[in-house]
């Protein structure tokens, strides 16, 4: 079927997706045409709506309408293909002219689905060149039998299978005949590598397809490449989407980092404010306690002064009577002695100081006891804060281990603490994975496994040989020991361990 002598070739009416003649052709806003079904399926298979050829993206999925003029041309082309007699000579020219006239409008404006005017002009120029080319070929065929014989020989030499005949056709575009692409030759048969073997995934020539690849899945190399280009387009779209997602993820992480920094500054200010308030409250309580102590001291001093003054007055009176009695004892005049004694023997109105004493209690002992208890509890709670914060941060942040550490971590074991061996000052968590050291001794049974002098705790698991590795988060504590101990070590008193 000599399509090269007609105005339009089959390649010009092929959909770049299905590689077949247009079926209900539609045009995208960028000007490319596809089958209605093909472009709809393509847009359904990708995330971003874009043209498969020029990659122009559309914010919204365009409303597609069938290009009726192009559909009439393709239907006319299909009828010409089914009726070869109508495709040559002046018949082809008349069909082409009729197709061009259908593309033109009366008022010079474009109808919906109509091609632009510059394409119509180009098609007219192509029509003129096609007619001139047909006349030249006809005159050459009439000049002599030798040239005709040569042409016939070439024609008979190119009797290829269906795919080969399709490749041997010269491609035309709206801008004229396409430049011939230099096709590599088969190193074995020196024929064009025009086919692709899907079984062996290699390009082959006609003779290779008839010999080594006879039973294989063979397809036209150009069509296979067009199909692969569509897959490449889809893959490229997916890669762009993945890249876009990761770029967005980087932005999200950066934004989260900014939020973390802001939260950190806020927490620092909040912590300083909280502990500052606590410190000021303690200072006020301390000042109040000191003031009460000073008041009680002054009151005790005043009371002591009154008691001393009263006692000194009584002492002075007693000394005076003692002096009078001494003189009376030495007198020889009984009249004077009796009279003086009667005066001294009058009972004195003195206070009974037997149960009187100055109290040493300033009224702060009870307060100090309560404050000390609260302080111990407060210190224990504060010691837990760094460990909890470090545990949360460690669980949320992926730490990259050093290669040497990774090799050591092959021997990692999960250690569970034994509460029966814990010193009374140690407090264990419910899961026996954490331990805190307090200032007070807790009530714990004095069993033989428990340490009573050395503040330590052992793990439940024991080892006899081999390599073992474990990690311990010490938090903000600066004084700690880590190691192994013999099962027979002394639990009561000083113990010997290896750290």
C-alpha positions in Angstrom: 0.0 0.0 0.0 1.9 3.1 -1.2 1.1 5.6 1.6 4.3 7.5 0.8 2.5 8.9 -2.3 -0.5 10.2 -0.3 -0.7 13.5 1.5 -0.7 12.1 5.0 1.3 9.0 6.2 0.1 6.6 8.8 2.7 7.7 11.3 1.1 11.2 11.3 -2.2 9.8 12.5 -0.7 7.5 15.2 -1.4 8.0 18.9 1.9 8.2 20.8 0.5 6.1 23.6 -1.1 3.1 21.9 0.9 3.6 18.7 -2.2 3.0 16.6 -4.4 5.3 14.4 -6.4 7.8 16.4 -9.7 6.5 17.9 -11.9 9.4 19.0 -8.9 11.9 19.0 -8.8 14.7 21.6 -6.3 17.5 21.9 -4.7 18.7 25.1 -4.3 22.5 25.9 -0.6 22.2 24.8 -1.7 21.1 21.3 -0.9 17.4 21.3 -3.5 14.8 20.3 -4.2 11.4 21.7 -7.0 8.8 21.8 -9.7 9.7 24.3 -9.3 6.3 26.1 -5.5 6.4 26.0 -5.0 9.8 27.6 -7.7 9.2 30.1 -6.1 5.9 31.2 -2.7 7.6 31.3 -3.9 10.5 33.6 -5.5 7.9 35.8 -2.2 6.1 36.2 -0.1 9.1 37.3 -0.4 11.4 40.2 0.3 14.7 38.3 -1.8 15.6 35.3 0.7 16.4 32.4 1.2 15.9 28.7 3.0 12.6 27.9 5.0 14.3 25.2 6.0 17.8 26.2 5.6 17.2 30.0 3.5 20.3 30.4 1.6 20.1 33.7 -2.0 21.2 34.2 -3.3 22.3 37.6 -6.7 20.7 36.9 -7.5 17.8 34.6 -8.6 19.4 31.3 -12.1 18.8 29.9 -11.4 16.9 26.8 -13.7 17.0 23.7 -13.4 14.9 20.6 -11.7 16.7 17.7 -14.4 16.0 15.1 -12.3 17.2 12.2 -9.3 15.1 13.1 -11.7 12.2 13.6 -13.1 12.6 10.1 -9.5 12.6 8.7 -8.6 9.4 10.6 -11.8 7.7 9.5 -11.1 8.8 5.9 -7.6 7.4 6.3 -8.9 4.1 7.6 -11.2 3.8 4.6 -8.3 4.6 2.2 -6.3 1.9 4.0 -9.1 -0.6 3.6 -9.5 0.4 -0.1 -5.9 0.7 -1.6 -7.2 1.8 -5.0 -8.4 5.1 -3.6 -5.0 6.0 -2.1 -2.9 6.8 -5.1 -2.7 9.4 -7.9 -5.1 12.2 -8.0 -7.5 10.5 -5.7 -5.2 11.0 -2.8 -4.7 14.6 -3.6 -8.4 15.2 -3.8 -9.0 13.5 -0.5 -6.2 15.6 1.1 -7.6 18.8 -0.4 -11.0 17.9 0.9 -9.5 17.3 4.4 -7.7 20.6 4.3 -10.9 22.5 3.3 -12.7 20.9 6.2 -10.1 22.3 8.6 -10.7 25.9 7.4 -13.6 27.9 8.8 -15.6 30.5 7.0 -14.7 33.5 9.2 -11.1 32.6 9.7 -11.5 31.7 13.4 -10.8 28.3 14.9 -13.7 26.0 15.7 -13.5 23.7 18.8 -10.9 21.0 18.1 -9.6 22.8 14.9 -5.9 22.9 14.0 -4.2 26.3 14.0 -3.8 28.2 10.7 -0.1 27.8 10.4 -0.5 24.0 10.4 -3.1 24.3 7.6 -0.7 26.4 5.5 2.1 23.8 6.1 -0.3 21.0 5.0 -1.1 22.9 1.8 2.6 23.3 1.0 3.1 19.6 1.7 0.2 18.8 -0.7 1.9 20.8 -3.4 5.3 19.0 -2.9 3.5 15.6 -2.8 1.9 16.3 -6.2 5.2 17.4 -7.7 6.9 14.3 -6.2 4.2 12.1 -7.7 4.6 13.6 -11.2 8.4 13.2 -11.0 8.2 9.6 -10.0 5.7 8.9 -12.8 8.0 10.5 -15.5 11.0 8.5 -14.2 9.0 5.2 -14.5 8.3 5.9 -18.2 12.0 6.7 -19.2 13.4 3.1 -19.5 13.1 -0.4 -18.4 16.6 -0.5 -16.9 15.8 2.0 -14.2 12.5 0.2 -13.6 14.2 -3.0 -13.3 16.5 -1.6 -10.7 13.5 -0.3 -8.7 11.8 -3.6 -9.0 14.9 -5.4 -7.7 15.0 -3.0 -4.7 11.3 -3.5 -4.1 11.6 -7.3 -4.2 14.7 -7.2 -1.9 12.7 -5.4 0.8 9.8 -7.9 1.0 9.9 -8.1 4.8 7.4 -9.2 7.4 4.7 -6.8 8.5 6.8 -5.0 11.1 9.7 -4.7 8.7 7.6 -3.2 6.0 6.3 -0.7 8.5 9.8 0.3 9.3 10.9 0.6 5.7 8.2 3.2 5.1 9.6 6.8 5.0 8.3 9.0 7.8 6.7 12.3 7.0 5.7 15.1 9.4 3.8 18.3 8.9 7.1 20.1 8.4 8.3 17.7 5.6 10.1 14.5 5.4 11.9 13.5 8.5 15.7 13.1 8.4 16.7 9.5 8.1 18.1 8.1 11.3 21.2 6.1 10.9 20.3 2.6 12.2 23.1 0.4 13.5 23.9 -2.7 11.5 23.8 -6.3 12.8 27.5 -7.4 13.2 26.6 -10.8 11.9 24.3 -10.2 8.9 25.0 -6.5 8.3 21.3 -5.7 8.2 19.6 -2.9 10.1 18.8 -3.7 13.7 15.1 -2.9 13.2 13.5 -5.3 15.7 13.7 -6.0 19.4 13.7 -9.5 21.0 11.8 -9.3 24.3 12.9 -12.8 25.2 16.7 -11.9 25.0 16.3 -8.1 25.5 18.4 -7.2 22.5 18.0 -5.5 19.1 18.1 -7.8 16.1 17.8 -7.7 12.3 15.4 -9.6 10.0 17.6 -12.6 9.5 18.3 -12.9 13.2 14.5 -13.0 13.8 14.2 -15.8 11.2 17.1 -17.9 12.7 18.3 -17.5 16.3 15.2 -15.8 17.5 12.5 -17.5 15.4 10.4 -18.7 18.4 10.9 -15.6 20.5 8.7 -12.6 21.3 9.8 -10.1 18.6 8.4 -6.6 18.1 9.4 -3.5 16.1 12.2 -1.8 17.9 10.8 1.7 17.3 7.4 0.7 18.8 9.1 -1.0 21.7 11.1 2.1 22.3 7.9 4.2 22.2 6.4 1.9 24.7 9.4 2.1 26.9 9.4 5.9 26.6 5.9 5.9 28.0 7.1 3.7 30.9 10.0 6.1 31.4 7.6 9.0 31.5 5.5 7.3 34.2 8.7 6.3 36.1 10.0 9.9 35.8 6.7 11.2 37.1 6.8 8.8 40.1 10.4 9.9 40.8 9.4 13.5 40.7 6.6 12.7 43.1 9.0 10.9 45.4 11.5 13.7 45.2 8.7 16.2 45.9 7.6 14.2 48.9 11.2 14.0 50.3 11.8 17.7 49.7 8.6 18.4 51.6 9.8 16.0 54.3 13.0 18.0 54.6 11.0 21.2 55.0 8.9 19.5 57.6 11.9 18.4 59.5 13.5 21.8 59.3 10.2 23.4 60.5 10.1 20.8 63.3 13.7 21.7 64.2 12.7 25.3 64.5 9.8 24.3 66.6 12.1 22.2 68.8 14.4 25.2 69.3 11.5 27.5 70.2 10.1 24.9 72.6 13.6 24.4 74.1 14.0 28.1 74.7 10.5 28.2 76.1 11.2 25.3 78.4 14.5 26.9 79.5 12.6 30.0 80.4 9.9 28.1 82.1 12.4 26.0 84.0 14.2 29.1 85.2 11.0 30.7 86.2 9.7 27.6 88.0 12.9 27.0 89.9 13.3 30.7 90.5 9.9 30.8 92.0 10.8 27.7 94.1 14.0 29.3 95.2 12.3 32.6 96.1 9.6 30.7 98.0 12.3 28.8 99.9 14.1 32.1 100.6 10.9 33.6 102.0 10.3 30.5 104.1 13.8 30.7 105.4 13.5 34.4 106.2 10.3 33.7 108.0 11.8 30.9 109.9 14.8 33.0 110.9 12.5 35.8 112.0 10.5 33.4 114.2 13.7 32.1 115.6 14.9 35.6 116.4 11.6 36.5 118.0 11.7 33.4 120.2 15.3 34.1 121.2 14.5 37.7 122.2 11.5 36.5 124.2 13.6 33.9 125.9 16.2 36.6 126.8 13.6 38.9 128.2 12.1 36.1 130.3 15.5 35.1 131.5 16.2 38.7 132.5 13.0 39.0 134.5 13.7 35.7 136.3 17.3 36.7 137.1 16.2 40.1 138.4 13.6 38.5 140.7 16.0 35.9 141.9 18.7 38.6 142.6 16.1 40.5 144.7 15.3 37.4 146.7 19.0 36.7 147.1 19.7 40.2 148.4 16.9 39.9 151.0 18.1 36.5 152.1 21.7 37.8 152.5 20.3 40.7 154.6 18.5 38.4 157.0 21.5 36.1 157.2 23.6 39.1 158.3 21.0 40.1 161.0 20.9 36.6 162.3 24.7 36.5 162.5 24.7 39.7 164.6 21.9 38.4 166.9 23.8 35.2 167.5 26.7 37.3 168.8 24.7 39.7 171.0 24.7 39.3 174.9 21.6 41.4 175.6 18.7 39.0 175.6 16.2 41.9 175.3 17.7 43.1 172.1 18.2 39.6 170.8 14.6 38.6 171.3 13.3 41.8 169.7 15.6 41.4 166.7 14.8 37.8 166.2 11.0 38.5 166.3 11.5 40.8 163.3 13.7 38.4 161.4 11.5 35.4 162.0 8.6 36.9 160.0 8.1 34.5 156.9 9.2 36.0 153.6 6.9 36.0 150.6 9.2 34.2 148.3 8.5 32.3 145.0 8.9 28.6 144.7 11.5 28.1 142.0 11.6 24.4 142.1 9.6 23.8 138.9 10.7 27.0 137.2 13.2 26.9 134.3 14.0 28.7 131.1 12.8 26.6 128.1 15.3 26.0 125.3 12.7 25.2 122.6 12.4 28.0 120.1 9.3 26.4 118.5 11.2 25.4 115.2 12.0 21.8 115.9 8.8 20.5 114.5 9.2 22.8 111.4 12.7 21.6 110.8 11.6 18.0 111.0 8.8 18.5 108.5 11.1 20.5 106.2 13.8 17.8 106.3 11.3 15.1 105.3 10.0 17.2 102.4 13.5 18.0 101.3 14.4 14.3 101.1 11.4 13.5 99.0 12.1 16.5 96.9 15.7 15.5 96.3 14.6 12.0 95.3 12.1 13.4 92.8 14.6 15.8 91.3 17.1 12.9 90.8 14.6 11.2 88.6 14.0 14.2 86.3 17.3 13.9 84.2 16.9 10.1 83.8 13.4 10.5 82.5 14.3 13.3 80.1 17.3 11.3 78.8 15.1 8.2 78.3 12.5 10.1 76.3 15.1 11.9 74.2 17.0 8.7 73.5 13.8 6.9 72.4 12.9 9.7 70.0 16.2 10.4 68.4 18.0 7.9 66.1 21.6 7.8 67.3 24.2 6.7 64.7 26.6 4.3 66.3 30.3 4.2 65.6 31.4 1.1 63.6 33.4 -0.2 66.5 30.4 0.2 68.8 28.3 -1.7 66.3 30.7 -4.6 66.5 30.6 -4.5 70.2 26.8 -4.3 70.3 26.7 -7.8 68.8 27.3 -9.1 72.3 24.5 -6.9 73.9 22.4 -8.4 76.6 19.2 -7.1 78.4 20.0 -6.8 82.1 17.1 -7.0 84.7 18.0 -5.8 88.2 17.6 -8.1 91.2 15.6 -6.3 93.9 16.7 -8.8 96.5 20.3 -7.6 96.2 19.5 -3.8 96.2 20.9 -1.6 99.0 18.2 -0.1 101.2 19.0 3.4 99.7 18.3 2.2 96.2 14.8 2.4 94.6 14.1 0.2 91.6 11.4 0.8 88.9 8.6 -1.6 88.3 10.2 -3.2 85.3 13.5 -3.6 87.2 15.4 -1.6 84.5 16.0 1.7 86.4 17.5 2.5 89.8 17.6 5.7 91.9 19.7 6.4 94.9 18.1 8.2 97.8 19.4 9.7 101.0 17.2 7.6 103.4 17.2 3.9 104.0 14.1 2.2 102.9 12.4 -0.6 104.8 13.7 -3.8 103.2 14.2 -7.3 104.5 17.7 -8.0 105.6 18.2 -11.2 103.5 21.6 -12.6 102.9 21.7 -11.5 99.2 21.2 -7.8 100.0 24.1 -5.4 100.3 24.1 -3.4 103.5 27.3 -1.4 103.2 28.1 -0.9 99.5 25.3 1.0 97.7 24.9 -1.3 94.7 22.5 -3.8 93.0 23.2 -6.9 91.0 21.5 -8.2 87.8 19.2 -11.3 87.8 21.2 -12.9 85.0 24.5 -14.6 85.7 27.3 -15.4 83.3 30.0 -18.0 83.5 31.9 -17.3 80.3 31.7 -15.5 76.9 31.4 -11.9 75.8 28.7 -9.6 77.0 27.9 -6.0 76.5 25.3 -3.6 78.0 24.7 0.1 78.1 23.7 2.2 81.1 22.3 5.7 81.1 23.6 7.5 84.1 21.7 10.7 83.6 23.0 13.7 85.5 24.7 11.6 88.2 28.5 12.0 88.3 29.4 9.4 90.9 28.7 5.8 89.8 30.4 2.5 89.2 29.7 -0.2 86.6 31.2 -3.7 86.4 30.8 -7.3 87.4 30.9 -9.1 90.8 31.4 -12.6 91.8 28.4 -14.5 93.1 30.3 -15.3 96.3 31.3 -11.7 97.0 30.7 -10.4 100.5 27.3 -8.7 100.7 27.6 -7.7 104.3 30.3 -5.1 104.8 32.9 -4.1 102.2 32.8 -6.1 99.0 35.3 -6.7 96.2 34.1 -6.2 92.7 35.6 -5.6 89.3 34.7 -2.5 87.5 
